[in-house]
Amino acid sequence: MAATDNEIDYEFPSFMRVYKNGRVERLMGAESLPAGVTSKDVRDIVPGTEVYVRICLPKLSSNTQKLPLLVYIHGGAFCLFSPSPALFHNYLNALVAESQVVAVSVHYIRAPEHPLPTAYEDSWAAVQWLASHRSGDGPEAGMLMRG
């Protein structure tokens, strides 16, 4: 007997439902906010996937100012959220503004559609993408390398 669209395989109340047909309904963390004035989403860092990073910059007094780099891997047990919900977006913007750091928030592919270790591998790929900018080259060099 084929699973119908409404048969729940398992559920984490208030967080998500996984249906027998493979569909996943996230009940929390699906809302999204635009990147904002001091942020930029960089897509396709791992070609052909949904992996991307959100780069957050504080207001700078000089274009040659060098800042520390913070890699931020958001919460959600590797199955909920992205860098976009207000919970993470607002927190990261406040952290960047107060600490005067460049923050790079990683959007990894989430479970249960993609079981672990996929999220770990995606996060590592994002760190490698960042390292590829260490010489000041690459498509986002102007945002990550100043001075």
N, C-alpha and C positions, 0 to 999 in steps of 0.2 A: 504494500500500500504506500503510495507516494505521500510525502509530507505536504500539508497544506501551508499556505502563507502565514497562518496564524498559530501553528503549533510551536510552542516554546520548548526548546531543548533544555536550556538552563537560563537562570536569571540571577542577577545581582540587584536586588530591589533598590530602587532610586538611582541606580547607576546605568545598567544595561540589560538588554534581553537578547539572547541568541536563539534564533528560530531554527527548527529542524531543516529548513531548506537552505540554511547558510546565511540568511539575512541577519544583520546585526543592527539593533536599535539602541543608540546611545541616548540615555535619558538625561545625562548631565555632561557638560563640557562640549556640546556641539555648536554652541553659539560662537560667533566670530566677530571681531572688531577689525576695522581697517588698521593698517600698519601705523598710521599717525605721522606727525611731522618729523620726528627724529628717528624713524624706523624705516627699514626697507626689507621686504621679503626677497630672497634670492632663490629662485626655483631651479630645478634641473641640475642640482649639484651632483646627483647620481642620476645620469641620463636614463630616462624611461621609467622612473619611479616617482613617488609622491614626496620623496625626501627633499626638504628645503630648510633654509635657515632664515631667521629674522635677525637682522643686524640693528642694534639700538645704539645710537650715538648721543652723548650729552651735548649741550650747547658749548661750543668751543670759543675761546677768546682768540685763538690763532689757528690757522690751518697747518702749522708745523708742530703743534702740540702733540707729544707722544703720550699715549694712555695705555694702562694695563688692559689685557684682554680677559674676559670672563666667558667661559663656555657654560651655557645654562641648559640642562636637560630637565624639562618640566616634569612635574609629578603626574600621577594618574595610573600607576601600576602597569605602565606600558600598554594599556588598553583604552584609556580615556584621555581626552583633551588634546590640545595642540598649542602652539605658542599664542594663538589668537584670543582665547577667552579672556574676559576682563580680569579674572583672577590672576593670571600670569602676566598678561600684557601690562596692566597697571602696576603690578609689583615690580616687574623688570624695568619699566620706565622710571619709577621712583628710585630704584636701586642705582640705575645708571646716572641719573641726575645728581643724587646725593654723593655717590662714590667717585664720580668722574672716571668711569671705566667704559670701554666698548664691550657690550654684551652681545653674544651670538647665541640665540635660542634655537635649538634643534627640533625640527618636526620629523619624527621617525614614523615608520609604518607600524601600525598598531595591531596587537592581538585582539580578538582571537582569530581574525582572518589570516594573520601572518604570525604564527607562534614564535616564541623566543627560540633562538637568539636574534631574530631579525631586527628588533629594536636596538639591540646592542651593536650589531653590525652597521646599521644605519647611523648610529651615533658616532661610531668610530670613523665611518666614511666622511662624516661632517668635520671631524677633527682633522682628518687627512686633507680635506678640501681647504680648511683654514691654513694648515701648514704649507700648502702649495702657494700661499700668498706671502710667505715670510720674506721673500726678496723684493716685495713691492710690485710684483707683476700679477696678472690675472684680471678678470672682468670687474672685480670689486676692489681693486688695489687702492683706489682713492679713498674708499671708506675705511679700509682696515690698516693701511700703512700711511702714516702722516709723518712728514719730516724726513 
